[in-house]
Each structure stands twice: as C-alpha cells, then as structure tokens.
Amino acid sequence: MNPNDFPKTVKLKDGTQLVIRPLLKEDEKKLCEYFLRLPAKEVSRLKDDISNPKVVEKMIYDLDYDVAFPLIAFDEDLIVGSATIKFNPIGWTKHQAEIRGTVHPDYREKGLSTCIIDMIVEISKSMGIVQLTAEVSPALDEAYFLCEKVGFKEAAVLKNFIKDQEGNYEDLVIMIKEL
Ligand SMILES: CC(C)(COP(=O)(O)OP(=O)(O)OC[C@H]1O[C@@H](n2cnc3c(N)ncnc32)[C@H](O)[C@@H]1OP(=O)(O)O)[C@@H](O)C(=O)NCCC(=O)NCCS
C-alpha cells in the first residue's frame, strides 16, 4: 500500500464530497468523538469496544501501516467513517487481510463504504493479498448486506462465538471475498 496515494476526494450519491486519508496520530480526539457518535447498540456488536477511549489510544499508539491500514473519511473537519484493513505479514494468513468499518448513520447508504472497499481491494491486490475476510455479527444487517453487495460470501458461522457488552452470546459470521 502507498499512503502517499492519499488524500483522495470522493463524491457520495447525494453529492457530498468527502476526503479519505490514512489515520494519523493527531486524529485521536476526533476519532474518539466519532466513535462516541455511533449508535451504542451497534458498537456493542463490533469486535473492539471502540467507545472506550483506551482502545482508540492503543490504536493510535500502535499505528503501523504494515500491520493495520486505517482509512478515515472526513466531511471537512468531522470524521464520518472509518475502515481498517488488518494484515498478518507472517504466518499462514499472510495471503489474507481482515476488513472492518463503520459509517456515521447520517452518511449511510450513499456509497461511502462501497467506495472505501474499492480502495481497500486495490491496496490489498497491490500487496499480493488474495482473500479479504470480514467478521460480522448477524445482528448487523447492513454490514451483511454490504459484504454481499461487494462480493463477500458467507464462509462459516461460529455458533455462540460472540459475547456482547451486555453479556449476550451471538453467532459470528465469517465472510470471505476472493480477489
Ligand atoms: C455497514 C456499514 C459500514 C455500511 O456503510 P454504508 O456507507 O452505508 O454502505 P454503502 O452505502 O456503501 O452500501 C450499503 C449497501 O448495503 C446494502 N444495504 C444496506 N441496507 C440494506 C437493507 N436494509 N436491505 C438490503 N440491502 C441493504 C445495499 O446494497 C447498499 O448498497 P446500494 O445502496 O448501492 O444498494 C454501515 O451501515 C455501518 O456503519 N453499520 C454499523 C457498523 C457495522 O456493522 N460495521 C461492520 C462491521 S464489520
């Protein structure tokens, strides 16, 4: 991947222009504020508790584009979406990358995630990645629909694998997109 290819300007379906660029250390406060603006019932079903500022602090502290490449979407000064590709450059998953992301509710269904996933596919291909994976809670319908739309296929369901913030067990769906 080449961080120098950014920032990129994208136009959503409603004409809104956003700027997409990799996360920088100075984005910590804005990223915390963004995650706190997401619906709590969704955050409780994400892999990391991104509502916890300590999680964001660690994300920023560990920032290393060779391990995780977080892309952030800005509407002027406001973060409105984020997506991360996680790599495992050594080991038996070195041909894979895991993708995660969120979009602020006011900016959904306007093509933002689709657009970021297109970028992620190009970045991944340029790195020799041949499979993208996504781990989705079945309660996150929009994530499942999005994954299907951009070519992910359901590969496995791990029964009662997730324990959410309220202590409830749920299945985890593993989705894979071949590049
Ligand atoms: C999943 C999420 C990131 C999608 O972001 P987005 O920017 O709205 O996605 P896009 O606009 O690019 O695409 C949405 C697509 O999902 C599909 N979709 C969304 N809601 C749908 C619904 N209720 N029924 C059928 N399809 C639906 C559509 O195909 C739509 O694309 P289209 O409008 O071109 O047909 C966003 O909804 C979100 O942040 N959800 C909560 C967090 C989450 O689930 N994250 C994923 C964790 S891996």
The ligand as a Tripos MOL2 file, in Angstrom:
@<TRIPOS>MOLECULE
LIG
   48    50     1     0     0
SMALL
NO_CHARGES

@<TRIPOS>ATOM
      1 C1        -22.1910   -1.4870    7.2830 C.3       1 LIG1
      2 C2        -21.9110   -0.0070    7.0350 C.3       1 LIG1
      3 C3        -20.4240    0.2460    7.2900 C.3       1 LIG1
      4 C4        -22.2680    0.3130    5.5570 C.3       1 LIG1
      5 O1        -21.8310    1.6200    5.2160 O.3       1 LIG1
      6 P1        -22.5100    2.4730    4.0220 P.3       1 LIG1
      7 O2        -21.5820    3.5830    3.6940 O.co2     1 LIG1
      8 O3        -23.8940    2.8000    4.3620 O.co2     1 LIG1
      9 O4        -22.5010    1.4160    2.8250 O.3       1 LIG1
     10 P2        -22.8160    1.7330    1.2650 P.3       1 LIG1
     11 O5        -23.6950    2.9220    1.1460 O.co2     1 LIG1
     12 O6        -21.5400    1.7420    0.5110 O.co2     1 LIG1
     13 O7        -23.5760    0.4250    0.8050 O.3       1 LIG1
     14 C5        -24.6850   -0.0070    1.5170 C.3       1 LIG1
     15 C6        -25.2490   -1.1990    0.7660 C.3       1 LIG1
     16 O8        -25.7410   -2.1320    1.7000 O.3       1 LIG1
     17 C7        -26.9500   -2.6750    1.2070 C.3       1 LIG1
     18 N1        -27.9940   -2.4220    2.2110 N.ar      1 LIG1
     19 C8        -27.9370   -1.5660    3.2540 C.ar      1 LIG1
     20 N2        -29.0710   -1.6610    3.9710 N.ar      1 LIG1
     21 C9        -29.8230   -2.6030    3.3610 C.ar      1 LIG1
     22 C10       -31.0840   -3.1630    3.6260 C.ar      1 LIG1
     23 N3        -31.8070   -2.7650    4.6770 N.pl3     1 LIG1
     24 N4        -31.5530   -4.1230    2.7980 N.ar      1 LIG1
     25 C11       -30.8190   -4.5350    1.7300 C.ar      1 LIG1
     26 N5        -29.6020   -4.0230    1.4330 N.ar      1 LIG1
     27 C12       -29.1240   -3.0780    2.2260 C.ar      1 LIG1
     28 C13       -27.2560   -2.0630   -0.1150 C.3       1 LIG1
     29 O9        -26.7810   -2.9510   -1.1090 O.3       1 LIG1
     30 C14       -26.4110   -0.8270   -0.1170 C.3       1 LIG1
     31 O10       -25.8690   -0.5330   -1.3500 O.3       1 LIG1
     32 P3        -26.7420    0.1920   -2.5030 P.3       1 LIG1
     33 O11       -27.4100    1.3550   -1.8230 O.co2     1 LIG1
     34 O12       -25.7320    0.6040   -3.5090 O.co2     1 LIG1
     35 O13       -27.6780   -0.8340   -2.9770 O.co2     1 LIG1
     36 C15       -22.7700    0.9030    7.9540 C.3       1 LIG1
     37 O14       -24.1140    0.5460    7.8060 O.3       1 LIG1
     38 C16       -22.3990    0.7980    9.4170 C.2       1 LIG1
     39 O15       -21.5170    1.5280    9.8900 O.2       1 LIG1
     40 N6        -23.0590   -0.1220   10.1590 N.am      1 LIG1
     41 C17       -22.7850   -0.3060   11.5890 C.3       1 LIG1
     42 C18       -21.3960   -0.8690   11.8710 C.3       1 LIG1
     43 C19       -21.1200   -2.1760   11.1580 C.2       1 LIG1
     44 O16       -21.9640   -3.0290   11.0090 O.2       1 LIG1
     45 N7        -19.8750   -2.3260   10.7220 N.am      1 LIG1
     46 C20       -19.3810   -3.5090   10.0510 C.3       1 LIG1
     47 C21       -18.5190   -4.3130   10.9720 C.3       1 LIG1
     48 S1        -17.5220   -5.4910   10.0560 S.3       1 LIG1
@<TRIPOS>BOND
     1     1     2 1
     2     2     3 1
     3     2     4 1
     4     2    36 1
     5     4     5 1
     6     5     6 1
     7     6     7 2
     8     6     8 1
     9     6     9 1
    10     9    10 1
    11    10    11 2
    12    10    12 1
    13    10    13 1
    14    13    14 1
    15    14    15 1
    16    15    16 1
    17    15    30 1
    18    16    17 1
    19    17    18 1
    20    17    28 1
    21    18    19 ar
    22    18    27 ar
    23    19    20 ar
    24    20    21 ar
    25    21    22 ar
    26    21    27 ar
    27    22    23 1
    28    22    24 ar
    29    24    25 ar
    30    25    26 ar
    31    26    27 ar
    32    28    29 1
    33    28    30 1
    34    30    31 1
    35    31    32 1
    36    32    33 2
    37    32    34 1
    38    32    35 1
    39    36    37 1
    40    36    38 1
    41    38    39 2
    42    38    40 1
    43    40    41 1
    44    41    42 1
    45    42    43 1
    46    43    44 2
    47    43    45 1
    48    45    46 1
    49    46    47 1
    50    47    48 1
@<TRIPOS>SUBSTRUCTURE
     1 LIG1         1 GROUP 0 **** ****
